[in-house]
Every structure is written in C-alpha cells, then in structure tokens.
C-alpha cells in the first residue's frame, strides 16, 4: 500500500494535533507550514516543513510558501493518467493525498474592535484557498478538509476496509467550494463597505447558518435561518431567546417586520404584527399603556401575533399580554416579575434584544428573489421630512392632528401596499393592508375589527396612505367616517379632486412627497 502524504496548514488549531497523530499512526507522512508546523513538532508529531518539500524558503513574511509546483503538482496530478504520473516522476514531485486547510481568520479580524483596513488586508489568505481549490478539483484522488469537524469522519473512513469513498470525497469538495466562495464574498463585501461603494455589477453575499428550521412558510417547504457575517447590533439575528418553542420561518419573518415598524418610534411603543402586517400599534407614557392601546386597536387580529416593545416588559405589561395567546414577545429585556409571569405560558417565545431601538446602518439593501434573478434596492430608510410637508387644503391640521398624522405614517410605511392606516391619540384605529385598489384598503381600515360595545367611533381620527389617491373616493370615504385629517404623498393627476372633496368636507390634507410602497 502506498504511503499517504498529508498537507496540514490551519489557522484554527482545534483537533489538529489529534488528527495528525492518528494519520501518523496510519503511516502517513505529514507536511506542514508555519505555526501549524511548530504546533505539531511541539506536540511530538513528526512533520516535514513545507520548505523541505519545495526546496524554497518561506518569504515575504510568510506570504509566499505553498505557491509552488511541488505542492500543486502533488495535489492536482490525476493518479489514473499515465502522462501525469510520468511528469511527476521526471520532476521529482511526490503526490499529496490529503489536504487539511483552514484559512487566515479574516472574519475574526474584521469583527475585532478598531480593526484597520491594513489589518484586514493582511489577513486575506492566498495560498490556502489555492490549495483547497486544487484539492477539491482533484477530489477523485485527494481528500480535502476545510472544517475540523470533518477530521473524525475522515479518519473513520480511512480506517475502514473500503477507505474514503468517492461520495465522501465529493461532499467534502462541495464544502470546500462553498467555503472558499463565502470567504471571497466576505472579503469583497468588506472592502466595498469600507469605501461605501454602491451595488456591484456582480453581487456576492455570504451568510452563516444559524439553524435548520422545521419548515418554511408551509410544512412542505424546507427552510434554514442564516446570519450576516457582521450584523448590526439591533438586528433580529442578535436577539436571545429566553423561553418558548423553537422559532419558525413565519415567526422570524413576522418579528422582523414588527421590529422595522417599532424602530420608527422613540416614545414607549408596542407594535403588534400578524402575517407580516402591523395590526395594532400604540404609544403611551408607559409600555403597559402602549400595549393596551395596541391591543385595543384590534383585539381580534393580535391573537396569535407578534408583540414588539421598545421598553422592557414589566409585571403590569406582562400581566396584560398573558391574557391572550401570542406567538412571540420581543423587547429590550424583561423584569424579573415580567419574566415570571410570561414564562408560565409554556409555548410563548420570549426574545430579548437590548439594542432593539438601534437604527440600521446607512447603506443597507433590500433583496427580493425573482425567478432567475434578484432585485436589489436601497433599504427604505426615509419616512418623511416634516419641514417639506405641503398643506394643500383650506383647513390646517391642529397640533393634535399633526401628531396623529406622523403616527399614522410611521405605521403605514410598514403595511403591505396598497395600505391605509387610521390613527388617533397615539394608536391605530384601523389598518387596511395589501389590497389591489386603494379604496378597498380604505374601506377595510374604516370597517376595522369587530369590537365589543357596538359601532366604532372614528370622529377626529386621521388617515394615512402609503401612496397617492388615484381618485377622490378615499377622501369621500374618510369624510363619511368622520376623519378630520389625511396624510399622503400626493402626486396624482387627480390630486385636485381629492383636495376639493377635503375642502368641501372640512378635512385637512398634507402631502409628504414621499411614497412607501411595500410589496
């Protein structure tokens, strides 16, 4: 049996000594580089230096050591091809059968506090990816390992009668190409972000799997949850689950939408979300008062929904939340009393996100999948510029109405278009989401949920629209419902008809000039 040769060069030394010791017991010859070579020799594992193989010293502070024909020839040679074997013999190159490499710690470097661009660049691996790719390309003849978790399975395969079969080698090769592709994508993303370079011609993204989910939007769909390499601190992916069942695909999606809406508010606020749409929102002096408003806004839809708060959940607010069935409560934290109350509900998921109010960094993007491609755009980080508002009606909004108009726009921005939101006194009174015509959304918002105690009172409420009114019918419906002020982007060719209706009915109307479609 031919003697195995293994090239081992790793930044992550986890398990490497034990791996090399076991290979040595199997009769393998170990070749190594730099710090790995010293680690193995200090542990008493016999190893050749890479310079002994190449006949050339490491140089340029270790930047050049493995980029040599004696290395890549030994990896890439096809064992079943006579010409390759003859060339190796002529050149005096010995074959390398196992390549175990993990790369310079670029991710760990860029995650360090105060890292500089030169620091990051110095931790871009060159020789490692080249060797991994060479070995993965020639996986039929070479076992390639980029993850210490694979040391054990590889050793077990080598110790078996069959040896390491083709399927195992193939899977390891796939893992390598995924790994090197993610590594290069991470570098490109970092360098682009450092210089504020906008959307690239050939976008690359890299994420790490957090968990395999039970299923996707529906039970017949597979799904997994991934995180960015450098997520900002207020991102949902940084939330810590304190209690309850495992998060589902829909839980994560809905909670993310709740957080996006919640971040519009500085005052104590609770946003309730159901099926990716806000169904109730309330602001008050206390988080308990805010929750009561969010609940009263739509006590029907909040059932089985997501509750997001931008202040810690105390005992009083927990007692109110515990009266209903909610899927998730997410907040900056929970008092001992609040946690004690809510953990009595076995299936309720509790998430703590200390930086829940932190805004996403500038330059964020939004991605949607289209068949055969991607749609990428800047994140919708604007709301409106109140200084640029145009009051287009004879009636001026009162100070109270202005506050309600701002509140309504903060919520309607996060409702699926076509979207209409009614608000009064720091709470939503009706949400009309995702309709194929705007008057339909307005009618749903006006009709609202079924409330105990009879008809709804919308007198003095305001209406917010995510886009302009194409016809005056929304203004007419608002007037009939007792609504006294409207906020919308404006810009329709029939704006004057809506303005006329508002003037006739004594309604104030504000144009923001900013549309917020959300599809």
N, C-alpha and C positions, 0 to 999 in steps of 0.2 A: 504494500500500500504506500502510495506517495505521501511524503511528509507534508503536512499542511503548513502554510505560512499565513500569518495574520498580521495585518497592519492596524494598529490601535493608536488613535490620537484623539483625545477627548478633553473638552473644557469641563464638562460635568463628570467628575471622577466617581460618581455613585456606582458601586459594584464593580468597578473596572479591575481592581486587584483580584477579586474572586474569579471574575471572568477569565482573566489572563492565566491565573493559576490553574484553572480547570482545563484550559486549552493546552497548557504546558504538559499537564498530566496525560493528555491525549496524544502527546508527541508533537505538538505544533511548535513552530518557531515564531517568536513574537518580534515584530519590528515596531518601533515607536518613535515619537518625536518629543522634543522639548520637555514640558512639565509632566507629560504622561510618562515619558521615559524615566525621568527621575523618580516619579511615584512608584513605578513598577520595580525599579532597581532597589529603592529603599525598602520595599516590601519583600525583597529577596526573589523576585520573579526575574528569571534570565530574559534579557531582551537586547536586541540589536538597535543601535541608533540609526536613524534614517540616513545619516551621513555615511554609515558603513555600507549601506545599500547603494546609494547614489555615487559615492566616491567624491562627494562635493559638500563642503561645509554649509551649514545654515548661515544665511547672511541677511543683511538689511534688517537687523533687529528681529529676525525670525520671519520676516515677510516672505522669504523665499526658502523653502526647504523640501517640499514634496513635488513641486512642478518640474518633474524630471522624467525622461523616458524609462529609466529603471523602475520607476513607480508605476506610471500609467501604462507602460508596456506590459508589466507584470499583471496589471488588473484587466486590461482590455483585450488581451490575447484570447482568441477563440480556441479552446482546447481541442475541438474536433476538426480544426482546419490545419492541415499539414504545413501550408506556407507560413502560417503564424508561428507554429512551433519551431520551424526551421529558422525563422528570423530571430526568435528569442535565443536559440542556441548559438547562432552566429554572433549576436550582440552580447551574449553573456548575461542575459536578463532572466532572472528566476520568476516564476509565477507567484502571484499573491492570491490566495483563495478566500480569505475573509477580510473584510474591511469594516472596522468599527470606528465610526467618526461621529462626534457631535461638535457643533460649530461654536466659534467665538461667541461670547454671550452678548450679542448686540441688543436683544430685548432687555436684559437685565441692566445694561449700560444706560439705555435711553430712559429707563424708569427711575434711575437714580436722581436724587435731588441735586440740582445745579449742574447737571451734565452739560458739557460744551459740545459744539459741533465737531471739533478735532477729536475729542474723546470718542464720540460715536463712530467717526470715520475709522479710527484706529481699530475698532472692534468689528469691522467688516471682514469676514473670513473670505479668503480667496482659494487657498489650496484645499480646504475642507470640502466645500461644495463641488470642486472639480473632481476630487477622489470619489465622493459619494455618487456623483452622476456617472462617472466612469464605471464604477462597480454595479450601479443599478442598470445601466445599459447592458452590461455583460452578466446579468443576474443568472443566466443559464449555467454559468461556470463559477460565479463568485457569490458568496453570501455577504450581503451588505446590511449593516446595522447602524441606525441613527438614533435609537432610543434605548437607554439602559434597561427598560422593561423587557426588551427582547433578548437580553443575554440568556436568561434561563431557558426559554423555549428553544433557542438555537443550540444551546449545549445539550438539551434533551434530544433534539433531532440528531445531532452529531453522534450521540452515544447509542442511538437506536440502530438496529440492523439495517434499516433502509437508508439511514443517513438523512441529510436535509434534502427533501424532495423539491421538485420544481415548483409546486403550488406555494410552498412556504417561501421559497426564494422570490417568486413573483410578487407575493403580498408585501414582502419586505422592500422590494424595488418600488412598488407603488408608494409605500410610506415615505421612501426617500424623496421621490419626485414631488410629493405633496409638501414635504418638509423644506426642500430647497426652494420651491416656488414660493412658499409662505415667507421664507427668510428674505428672499429678494424683494418680495412685495412689501414687507415691513420696512426694509431699507429705503425703497422708493417712496413709500408713504411718509416716512420720517423726513427725508431730505426735501420732499415737496412742501410739507407743512412748515419746515424751518424757514423757507423763503416765501411762504404764502402763495405758492403757485396754484392757480385755479385748476379746474377739472382737466385731467390729462387726456391726451389722444388715445392712450391705451391704459385704461384704469386698472389698477391692481389693488386688491384688498386682502387683508389677512385677519383671520379670527381664530380664537381657540374655543374648542367645545367645552361648555360647562357641564351639560348633561344631555343624555338622550331622553327625550320626552315620551310619555306613554303613547301619545299620538298627536296629530296635528289639529287642524280646525275640526276635523271629523275623525271618528275611530279608524277609518280605513286608510288614513294618511300617516306616513312616517314623519317624524319631526325631531329636531335637535335644537338646543339653545347654545348660542355662541357669544363670546365677548370680544370686543376690540382689544388690541394689544395695550393701548393707552386710553382707556375710557375716562372721561372726566368724572370728578368725584360725585356729582349729583345724578349720575346715570343710574337707571334702574338696575343694571347689572351689578352694581355695588351694594344693593340692598342686602341685608342679612335677615334670613327667615328665622323668626323666633319661635314659631308654633304653627301647627297645622299640617295638612297634607302637602304632598309634592305639588309644585306649581305646574299648571298645564299650559299648553300653547296659547289658548284663548285667555287664560289668566294673565300671562305675561303681556300679550298684545293689549288687552284692555287696561291693565295697570299702567303701561307706558303712555297710553292716551290720557289717562287721568292725570299723570304727572305733568304732561305737557300743558294741560289746561291749568293745573294748580299753580304752575310757575308764573302765570300772569299776575298773580295776586301777592301783595306784601302783607296785608292785614290777615288776621286769623280767618282761614277759609277752609271749607270742606267741599270737595268735588266728588260726586257720585257718578260712576260710569257704568253703562250696560251696553254690551255688544258694540264697543268702541265709540259710543256716543255719550257725551255728558247727559245725564237725565235729571240731575239736580245739582245746584251749586248755591252756597250761601256764605256770606261774610258777616262777622259779628265781632264783638269785643272779646269773646272767649271762644275757644274751639268747640265747647259744648253748644253754645248758642249758634255757631256756624253750622254744626251738624244738624241741629233741629231745623234750621232753615233748609238745608239740602234735602233732608228727609221730607219736610212738608211740601217742598217743591213738586215731588212726585213719589208719594209713598208706595205706589204700585210698582214702578219700574226699578226702584232701588233694591227691591227684593232679589237676592242672588247676584247683586252687583259688586262693584269695587268702590271702596270708600278711601279717599286720599285726603290727608290733612297736613297742613303746613306748620302745625304746632304739635307738641307731644300730646298723646291721648291720656287724659287723666281719668280718675274714677268716675266723675259725673258723665263725661262723654262716653266712656266705655259702657256705663250702665244703659245709656240711650241706644248705643249701637247694638248691644246684646239683645235688645228687644226684637230684632229682625234677623233673618238669615242673610248674611253677607259672605261672599267668597273670600275677599281679602280686605284687610285694613292695613294701609301703609302710612307711616308718619315718621317724623324725625326720631321719635322714640316713644316709650310708654312709661308712665309712672308705675311704681310697684302695685298700686291699687288698680290702675287701669289694666295692667298685665294680668293681675289676679282674676279680675272679672272676665276678661276676654278669653283667657286660656281654659275656662270652664267649657267653652264651646270647642269640642274636640276637632272638628274639621275646619274651623276658621283659620285661615292663613294670616299670620301677623308678620309684617315686614317692617324693619327699621332702616331708614335711610337718613342719617344725620344731616347730610347736605342736600336735603330734598328741595330746598328753595334756590339752590345754586343754578344759575343760568348756564346753558350750554356755551362752549367757547365759540367765538366768531369763526366763520368759515365752515360751519357744519353743512352736511349734504343730506339730501333725502333721495332714497333709491327705490324705484319700483321695477318689478320684473315685467317685461313684455316678452311674448313668445319670440324666441330667437334673439333677444337683446335686452338691454337695460335702458331705463330712463333715469337720468341723474340730474338733480337740480340743487340749487342752493336751498338750505333749510328756510322755512318761512319764519324768520326771526323778528319781523316787524309786527306791530299791532296797528298803531296809527300815530300821527303827530297831532296832538290836540291843538297846537298853535296853527295848524293848517286847515282846521275844520272850516267848513263853509255852512253857515246857517242860511238856508235857501228859502225859508218861509217867512211870512209876516210875523208869526208868533216866535218869540225867543224861548228856548228851553230855560226852565228855572234851574237854580243851582242843584236842587234835589234831582231833577230830571237828568242833568248833565252827569251826575254821579251814577245814576242808573244806566244811562246810555253807555258810559265807559264799562260798567259791569257787564252789560249785555254783549258788548263787542268782545270782551275778554273770553266769554264763553262761546259765542257763535263762531269764532275763529277755529274752534276745535270740534265743531259739529260737522258731520258729513254734508256736503253740498248736494242739492240746494238746501240752505239752512236758514231758519228763523228762530230767534230766541226772544221771549218776553221776560222782563225783569221789573222788579220794584222793591225798594227798600233793602237792597243788598242780597237778593235771592232771585233765582229763576222762578217764573210762574208757568212757563210752557216752553217746550223745545220741539221744533219741527225739523227732523233730520232727513237728509238723503232722498229728497223727492225729485221726481222728474220734471216738476214745474214749481215755481216759487209760490204761487197761490196755494198749492197743495200743502207746502211746508207751513205757510202762514195759518191755514185752517187747522192743521194738526196742533200747532203751538197754541192757538186760541182755544181749541176744544180742550186741550190739556188732559190730565189724568182724571179718572173718576174719583171725586173727593167726597168724604162723608160730610153731610150737612147741606147738600143741595148745590145750587148754581155757583159758579166761580165768579169772583168779583175782580175784574181787570181794570177798573177805573183808576186812572192815574198811572197805569203801567206804561213801559216803553217797549218798543220793538226794535230789535237789531237784526240786520240782514247781512249775510256774508258777501253778497254781490248786489248789483243794482236791481231795481224793479223794472222789468221789461214792459210792464203795463201798470195802470193805476189801480188794479184790483187789490193789491196788497194794502195800499193806503186806504182804500174803501173798507176793506175788512177790518183794518186797525181802528178806523173811526167807529164802525158799528160795535166794536168790542169795548169801547171806552178808553182806548190807548191815546195818550196825550203827546207822545214824542216818538220820533223814529230816527234811527241812525243807519246809514247805508253808504256804500262807496260813491254812488252817483255815476253818471257817465252813459246812461241810456239815451237813445234818441227820443224817448218819450218821457224824459225826466219832467218836463213842464206839465204833463198831465198829472203826474203824481203830486207835484208841487201845488197845482190848482186844487186838487182834492183836499190836501192838507190845509191850505189856506181857507177853503170853504168850511172845513170842519174844525178849525181852531187847533190844529196839530202842528207842533214844531218839528222840523226835519233838518237833520245835519248830514252833510256829505263829508266823508273822510278822504276820498280819493284813493283808498287802499282796499283792494279786493282780497278775500281769503277763501278761495276755493279749496276744498279738502275732499279728495276723491279716494 
